[in-house]
Amino acid sequence: MRKFNGFMHGVNLGGWLSQTDDTSENHYNSFITESDIKYIASLGLDHVRVPVDYMVIEEENGAVKESGYGYIDSCLEWCIKYNLNMIIDLHKAFGYSFDPLDKTDKTVFFTDEKLKNRFYSLWKTIASRYGKYHDTVAFELLNEIVEPSVSEAWNATALKAIETIRTVAPDSWIIFGGTMYNNVLSVPELAETKDNKVVYTFHSYEPMIFTHQGAYWVDNMPSDFRIKYPENIDEYRQQSKRLSQQLAGAVFSDNLTEVSADFFEKLFLPALETAEKRNIPLYCGEYGVIDLADDNSKINWTADICSVFNKYNIGRAYWNYKEKDFGITDIKDEKVRKQLAEKL
């Protein structure tokens, strides 16, 4: 499998420039600082994935917001200092949000030409600023396309965005993923491209009933629900019936007979075959376990999924570095924190 060199072992900086209710200058200046980037480098990781919401870097009318780019600039400066690479991930675009708590239409963006043109324009601005850092900075087009029905429209949009970026950043890595919240099963549906620096991405939180146990934002998930890892797959399937098909579908695949490293290897197989055939690297932009799970289960799950990442040269970024219900730094036991980090 072709490697996404420089982006093999990473962590997400979620909750900083995205997915936060605190949009104050104080939050942006204090949530992630140089000391955080230094600490991440000390863990032996090679990159950070930086989710960014459009409203941080542009006004509602589309004008550039220089203060927002200043935070990205600072992060890039720290990454260069501590030999880390960086992915700029557009987590929310004007007119599109994956967030299940945001009840907006998840399909209109892909058919509205004005919204798409705004999207292309934003990426041209980002690429113009950071394309010269192509050895350090990669671009991820848009986080988690939700509805399977927009797959074809999203492919066309992604290819046009890549074409736009290439006019100003010919050498930068560009990442894009599929529907069902970047489900690994959607990778074979992604558009083919002859661009030599494109990466297919997916997110992996399977079994969702384990990684998101007790999550308040998941429909029909009891706040007091707990389950361990590993557990019998029939138990996961039984408990997963409370979730939507989009969230729980993977665990019901016929070829999955047990939950172990083999579970992930079989789950990833269609994506692996697609990437190998097209000679395109694979990258898991998010994977992780909610802080409500017990520590041993966290370690067991991470060890299994990362062993498959290692076997097939799949780059990845753990969700999350800090807070957001998944934070590594929020694990109270330092020994457990280090055990987890060693697996990443």
MARKE-78877 format. One record per residue: x, y, z of N, C-alpha, C in turn. Coordinates in steps of 0.02 Angstrom, whole numbers, plus 50000, padded with zeros to 5 digits. Layout:
N
XYZXYZXYZ...
END
This chain:
344
500424994050000500005000050000500445006350000500305010949956500675017149953500575021250017501115024050044501085027550108500965035050098500625037850146500515045150151501085047750195501675048050167502275049550205502225056250242502425056050306502405062050348501755062950385501265058550370500605059150401500355052250424500815048550456500655041750476500405041150547500625045650592500465045050663500285052050690499645053450694499445060250713498895060550765498695066650781498155067850828497775074050806497125074050820496695079750802496715085250855496665091450832496615097250877495885099750877495415095150882494715097050884494535101150945494055105650937493845109850993494205116450996494685117550951495065123750951494775128650900494845127250837494595131650784493955128750753493675123750785493075120450763492725117150822492075116350816491685112850867491795115650937491725122150942491765125451007491235130951011490935131551068490455137051079490805143451099491435142851119491825148651140492235151151081491995156551052492345159350993492715165751012492905166251075493265172151098493995171851080494305177651077495015177951064495415174251117495175174651179495515171151233495525163651222494975160751199494945153651185495445151751130495435155451075495865153751019496605154451038496755159151083497455160251103497705155451156497235152151191497445148151248497305140651242496835138751201496635131651197497215127351171497525129651118498125126351091498685131451088499245129751119499825134251121500445130451098500995133951096501625130751075501795124751119501645125151184501805119651229501425113251211500815114051184500435108251162500765104851103500975108851055501305106050996501965102651016502315105551062502935102551087502795095851120502255095551160502075089351194501875083951144501495085851094501285081051042501895078151007502385082350992503005079950961503375075151008503345076451072503685072151121503375065251125502755064551103502415058051103502645053751045503045056551000503285052850943502835053150883502355057650884501895058350827502215062650773501935062250712502255065950657501815071550628501175072050650500765077450623500165078850668499855084550654499215086350685498705087550630498095085550642497535087250598497155092950632497085098550597496805104550627496115105950596495575103950629494915105650604494785113150609494535116150555494415123350553493715124550524493305128350560492655130250534492735136650492492335137050439492405142650392492355149450427491935149850479491815156450510492415159050549492915154650560493525156950593493955160850544493935159050479494395161950431494045166250377493385166650379493045171150333492415173950365492245179950344491635183150367491035179950333490435181450357489835178650327489745180550254490035186250235489995188350165490565185550122490995181450153491545178350116492205182050120492215187850151492845191650157493335187950202493975188750188494495185550227494515188250298494575183850346494635185750416495365184350438495775189450435496485188550447496645185850517496255187750566496385185450634496345177850638495875174950601495805167650601496395164150570496625166950514497215164050482497835164750527497825169750571498375170650617498475164650663497915161550684497965155650727498275149750689498075148950626498365143650585499105145050574499275151350561499975153250550500395151450611500135152850670500505151350732500615143850739500085140050726500135132750731500655130050682500655132650622501135130550572501845132150594501945138050622502605140050647502845135250701502395133350746502585128650800502715121650770502315119550722502415113050692503105112650658503275117850622503935118050589504485117650642504405121250696504915121450750505015114550780504475110650788504515104150821504455098250773504565099650709504595094450657503955090350651503395093850654502745090650642502455093150577502085088850543501695091050485500995092850507500595095450461499955098450480499445097550424498845095450443498285095150396497795100650413497625104750365497095109650373496455106350348496015104850395495395101250381494805106150386494485107450329493885111750330493315107750361493165109050424492695105050461491965107050446491865113550436491205116050416491315121250361490915120850310490945125750255490315130050257490345135850226489755139950221489215136050183488665134550217488125130650186488135123250200488665120850235488675113750250488965112350320488605108350358488845106050423488645098750432489135094650451489005087550465488675086550532488725091450576488555090850647487835088450657487735082550689487045080150700486635084750745486975088950784486605093650827486375099750788486655100650729486455105950683485945102950635485325104750641484785101550604484695104250533485205107450506485145110050438485135104450387484895105850328484865101050273485575098950254485705092450250486375089850235486485088650161486015090650119486085089250047486115095550004485835101150027485755106949983486425109649958486945109249998487605111849978487835108849912487675102549900487955098949843487585100349778487045104149781486675105949721486635113449710486865117349758486825124649755487475127449727487455130149667488065132449634488395138249671487995142549702488285148149739488675145749799488405140849834488755138049892489395134549871489365130849816489955127349792490495132249768490295137449734490775142449712491115145849771490725147049823491015149849885491525145049914491385138549912491825133349935492475133349895492425133649830493025133649788493455139849802493115145449810493465151749823493855151349889493535148549940493875147950005494495143549998494425138049963495005133649955495565136849914495385141049867495905144549829496285149349875495925152549921496245157049968496705153150015496465147550042496875143550088497485140950051497385138249992497935135349954498445140649933498205146649918498665152049900499125153849958498865153350018499255155150078499735149750099499535143350090499925137950120500215132950069500075134050005500335129549955501095129249953501425134649971502165134749971502455130350026502045128350073502265123850128502075116650112502115114750048501845108250028502215102350060502815103450085503165098050121502905097150192502515101950217502275101850286501515101750292501175105250247500455106250253500075102450199499565098750221499095095450176498405098450185497975097650134497305100550135496775095050134496295095450180495725090850180495095094750162494785092850107494265096950075493665098350119493375093250151492765094250189492645088250234492485089550296492385084250345491705080950341491685074450338491095070250346490475072350306490455069750245489845070450205489345065450233488745067650248488275063450286487855058950240487495061950194486985058150157487265054250097487145047750094487375043750037487115046149970486535049349969486225051549907486625056849870487095060249904487475065549871488155063149847488275056649849488935053949832489195056349765488785055849714488995057749647489115065349642488665069149672488745076449671489365078549710489495075249765490095076849805490735075149766490745069649731491335067949690491485073449640490965075849607491065081149558491315087549591491035089049650491245095049687491975094349710492155088549734492835087349758493345087949701493185085149644493635085549586493735092749563493185096549565493235103749546493655107549598493585105849662493985109049714494725107449705494875101149689495575099149678495855103049619495475103549566495675107349507495815114649525495395117549567495475124549588496115125349629496215120849676496815121149718497445120449677497435116349626498025115149586498265121349547497815126149538498025132249503498505136449545498505135349611498945139349654499395135049698499235128649704499635124149747499725117449711500175117249663500245111249621500545105249657500875106249714501245100849746500975098649814500425101449836500155099849902499735093349900499775089649955499335083949964498615086449975498135083049943497425084749951497055078349971496635079050022496295073350053495535074150045495195068750026494465068950029494185062050042493595062050074493265055750093492545055550071492205050150090491535048850064490965050350112490405047250098489785048650133489725044450197489145044850227488995041350290489505043250343489645049750348490125052450396490835049750384491035049450321491695046850303491765039450320491235035750317491255028650331491745025150285492135020450311492615016850270492285013150213491655011150221491295007550169491135011950108491215018550116491075023150060491695024550017492275022150037492895023449999492845021049927492585015049913492555012849843492125017349798491695021549828491275026049789491625032549770492225033649798492565040049785492795040449713492815046549688493015047749619493735045749607493855042749549494545041249530494875047649505495525047949516495905053749493496615051549476496905054749427497595053449408498075057949445497805062449487498225066949526498645062749574499295063549571499755059349609499805061149683499495066649703499545068649773498845069549804498415064749789497755064449820497735058449866497395059249923497335054049973496585052849987496405046449994495725044850015495705044350092495205047350122495145047050194494505043650216494515041050276493915038350308493985039450383493435038650419493435038950492493225032150518493485030150575493325023550600493205023750676492585023050694492395022650765492015016150778492125011150735491755004950743492065000650799491654996950834490924997350836490695003850871490255007550839490025013950866489715013250935489395007550946489075006551011489585006251067490205004451050490745004551100491075011451104491305014051048491695020251049491295026351070490635025951060490205031651077489705029951133489885025151174489435023151229489285029051274488645030151287488435035551330488465042451300488625042951235488705049551204488035053251200488015059351226487385063051229487135065351162487575065651111487375068251046487145062750998487195056451019486985050850977486255049150993485835049450942485125047950952485035040950980484585040351029484395033951060484955030751101485465034651118486005031951159485885033851232485755028951276485655030451347486305033251378486245038351418486835041551447487215036851494486875031751521487205027251567487405020651535487365020251469487535013951435488295012951434488525006951452489245005251452489334998251423489884997451387490054990951358490814990651351491094984651356491824983851355492074981951285492734982051278493054979751217493654975451237493734969351207493274966451158492664963351191492154962351150491534959151172491284954951114490864950151126490584945951074490224950251022490344948850958490054952950905489284952750907489014947250929488284946850933488014951850985488394952851038488194957751088488224964851059488754966351022488804972850989488224973950940488054968750903487514969250855486844970350890486734966750943486114967450979486044974551007486574977051038486554983751068486534989151014486814987650955486844992650901486174993850867485694989650881485034990450850484704996950872484944999850926484655006150949484905012050908485435011050868485735016550829485465016650758485565022250723485355022750654485795018350610485545016450551485925012250505486575015650484486555022250475487155025850454487715025350506487535025150569488035024850622488245017650639487775013050635487915006250660487995001050605487895002950542487874998050488488474993550481489074996050494489684992150481489704985850523489474986050584489524980350629489074974550606488614975850561488154970750537488394967450472488994969250449489264966150388489324958650396489134954850346489094947650351489774944250364490314947250338490964943950344491314945150411490994948750456491294950150521491024945150572491474941050599491264935750643491514936550715492004940850725492264942050792492554949050795492624951650855492894958350864493614957650889494074959350844494794958950857495134962950802495794962350796496124965750740495834963250673495644956950672495344954150611494704957650591494324960050641493714963850629493874969950585494394973750604494574979750567494864978050499495264972850496495554970950432495014969150381494514965450402493974963750357493544969850340493444974050390493044980050379493364984750328494024985250331494394989750287494524986950217494394980450208494604977150146494374980550082493734982350074493534985650012493914992250000494034995950054494415002250047495145000750028495434995750058496124993750043496184991649970495714987749947495744985349878495674991249829495234995949845495135001749802495765006049799496055007449857496655011649860497245008349826497315001749835497864998149803497784998249728497194996949703497064996849631497205003549599497035009049635497125015749607497785018949627498175015449668498825017949692498745024649729498245024949772498095030949812498185029249886498545033249924498615031749996497955032250033497915028550088497335028750133497515032250197497045036050224497155039750286496525039650328496595037850391496035037950438496075044450478495655049150460495695055850489495435056350560495025051450580494775051350648494655044150670494875042650730494705036350764494835037650837494445034550881494555035850952493995032950994494075033351060493605030451107493395035851157492755036351169492475041251216492765040251286492835045651323493145045251389492725041351439492095039951424491665036151469491845028651470492195026251419492405019251417492955017951468493005011751491493525010251540494215010151506494735011451544495405012351517495675006151482495575000351510495814994151477495494993151409494854994651404494514993951340494784998951289494925005051312495225010151267495875007451237496305004851281496955002351258496864996451211496424991851228496314985851186496074987751116495584992351113495304994351049495834997951007496195002451037496705006251001497265001750976497464996851015497974992150994497754988250933497124985950933496874982050877496834986050813496534991950816496444995750754497114998350728497565000250773498215002850750498654997350722498564991150744498954985650715498784984750641498154985950624497954985450554498194991550514498154997450545498445003350513499175002050496499544999350543500254998050532500374992950477499974987650478500064982250429499974984650358499514989350348499354991650280499574998750265500015001450306500285008250294499745013550289499255013150333498715018050334498895023550384498955029650360499065035350404498445036750445498535040150502497955041350545498065047050594497515049650620497525054750673496995053050724497215052250786496765050450841496315056350859495685054750873495225059850899495125058550973495385062751018495595069551005496185070951052496545076351041497085078151086496835080551154496325084851152496115088351212495355089251212495035087251267494315088351276493905085151220493315087751207492845085051158492635077951174492655076051238492425069551262492875063751243493435065251209493895060051186494635061651201494765066951237495445069651242495955065251276496535064451244497095060851274497325064251337497375070851336497635074451394497155074451452496535072251441496045071951495496035065251531496445060551507496515054151543496905055551606496615054151663496915056151727497545052151743497545045851727498115041551742498655042351689499215045351708499755046651659500015040251627500025034851665500255028451639499805026251582499155026951591498675025051539498745029651479498845036051492498935040851438499525038951394500075037051426500675035151388500575028551352500225023851384500085017551351499685018551287499195022951291498775024551233499195027851178499595032851198499995036551150500485032051113500745026951147501215022351116500895018351059500235017451062499895013651010499765017750948499765024350955499545028650900500035028950842
END
